[in-house]
Amino acid sequence: MSIKSSETLVEEAKRSIETLNSEEVKQLIEKKEITLIDVRDIRELWKEGTIENSKHIPRGMLEFWLDPQSSYYKKNKIQDMKKIVLFCALGLRSALATKSLVEMGFKNVAHVDGGFDALKNSGMNVIHKEKK
């Protein structure tokens, strides 16, 4: 049996989506032009923190929380429809997630090359979430 590798899926996704680097994201945040979404697992946020003012939507729930037809829909998860920029740890999951949102019909969506590590290393503020 031959299956596509996860690496192939990510590379295919990256060819069809917008990718931003950490400096571009910083500029867009300063202009208040984006909604930054962390798609990492909650345990990653507890362990490493997240970028200040980002929203958390776990990768496994992204499509469901943003689909008004889904029973899991979170009506106020994204109040304004600014550019949606997704990030994960390194930019692999967020690439797949961004492609999925584009396929759902979202127009103004991108992901961060290098993910949380790149954002953190570019000097963005990291905050720590407490376990609930």
C-alpha positions as CSV (number, residue, x, y, z in Angstrom):
1,M,0.0,0.0,0.0
2,S,1.3,3.4,-1.0
3,I,0.2,6.5,0.8
4,K,1.2,10.1,0.6
5,S,3.6,11.1,3.3
6,S,2.7,13.9,5.7
7,E,5.7,15.8,4.3
8,T,4.1,15.6,0.8
9,L,0.8,16.8,2.1
10,V,2.5,19.8,3.8
11,E,4.5,20.6,0.6
12,E,1.3,20.5,-1.5
13,A,-0.5,22.7,1.0
14,K,2.3,25.3,1.0
15,R,2.0,25.6,-2.8
16,S,-1.6,26.6,-2.6
17,I,-1.7,28.9,0.5
18,E,-0.3,32.2,1.6
19,T,2.7,32.0,3.9
20,L,4.0,34.9,6.1
21,N,7.3,35.1,7.9
22,S,7.5,36.3,11.5
23,E,8.4,39.9,10.6
24,E,5.4,40.2,8.3
25,V,3.2,38.9,11.1
26,K,4.7,41.4,13.6
27,Q,3.9,44.3,11.2
28,L,0.4,43.1,10.6
29,I,-0.2,42.8,14.4
30,E,1.1,46.3,15.0
31,K,-1.4,47.6,12.3
32,K,-4.1,45.4,14.0
33,E,-4.9,43.8,10.6
34,I,-4.9,40.1,11.6
35,T,-6.4,37.6,14.0
36,L,-3.6,35.3,15.1
37,I,-4.7,31.7,15.8
38,D,-2.6,29.1,17.6
39,V,-3.6,25.7,16.4
40,R,-1.3,23.7,18.8
41,D,-2.6,21.3,21.4
42,I,-3.5,22.9,24.7
43,R,-0.7,20.9,26.4
44,E,1.8,22.8,24.2
45,L,0.3,26.1,25.3
46,W,0.6,25.1,29.0
47,K,4.2,24.0,28.5
48,E,5.6,26.7,26.2
49,G,3.1,29.6,26.3
50,T,1.5,31.3,23.3
51,I,1.8,34.6,21.5
52,E,0.1,37.5,23.4
53,N,-3.4,38.3,22.0
54,S,-3.6,35.1,19.9
55,K,-6.7,33.0,20.0
56,H,-6.5,29.2,20.6
57,I,-8.3,26.8,18.3
58,P,-6.9,23.3,18.5
59,R,-6.1,21.8,15.1
60,G,-8.5,19.0,15.6
61,M,-11.5,21.4,16.1
62,L,-10.6,24.2,13.7
63,E,-13.0,23.3,10.9
64,F,-15.8,22.5,13.3
65,W,-15.5,25.6,15.5
66,L,-15.5,27.9,12.4
67,D,-18.3,26.1,10.5
68,P,-21.8,27.7,11.3
69,Q,-23.4,24.4,10.2
70,S,-21.5,22.4,12.8
71,S,-22.9,21.5,16.2
72,Y,-19.4,22.5,17.5
73,Y,-19.6,26.0,16.0
74,K,-18.2,28.7,18.3
75,K,-20.1,31.8,17.2
76,N,-17.9,34.4,18.8
77,K,-14.5,32.7,18.5
78,I,-13.6,35.1,15.7
79,Q,-15.6,38.4,16.1
80,D,-14.0,40.3,13.3
81,M,-13.1,39.0,9.9
82,K,-9.6,40.4,9.7
83,K,-7.0,38.3,7.9
84,I,-6.8,35.0,9.8
85,V,-3.2,33.9,10.4
86,L,-2.6,30.4,11.8
87,F,0.5,29.1,13.5
88,C,1.6,25.8,15.2
89,A,5.0,24.8,16.5
90,L,7.0,24.9,13.3
91,G,4.5,25.6,10.5
92,L,3.5,22.1,9.4
93,R,0.1,21.7,11.0
94,S,-0.8,25.3,10.3
95,A,-0.1,24.8,6.6
96,L,-2.5,21.9,6.5
97,A,-5.0,23.9,8.6
98,T,-4.8,26.9,6.3
99,K,-5.4,24.8,3.2
100,S,-8.4,23.3,4.9
101,L,-9.9,26.8,5.7
102,V,-9.2,27.9,2.1
103,E,-11.1,24.8,0.9
104,M,-14.0,25.7,3.2
105,G,-14.2,29.1,1.5
106,F,-12.2,31.4,3.8
107,K,-10.6,34.0,1.6
108,N,-8.2,36.0,3.8
109,V,-6.2,33.3,5.5
110,A,-2.5,32.5,5.8
111,H,0.0,30.7,8.0
112,V,3.3,31.5,9.7
113,D,6.5,29.9,8.3
114,G,8.4,28.5,11.2
115,G,5.4,28.7,13.5
116,F,5.6,29.5,17.2
117,D,9.3,29.1,17.3
118,A,9.8,31.8,14.6
119,L,7.4,34.2,16.3
120,K,9.0,33.7,19.7
121,N,12.5,34.1,18.2
122,S,11.4,37.4,16.5
123,G,10.8,38.9,19.9
124,M,7.0,38.7,20.1
125,N,5.5,38.6,23.6
126,V,4.9,35.1,24.9
127,I,2.3,34.6,27.6
128,H,1.5,31.5,29.6
129,K,-2.0,30.1,30.0
130,E,-3.0,28.4,33.2
131,K,-4.5,25.0,33.3
132,K,-8.2,25.1,33.9
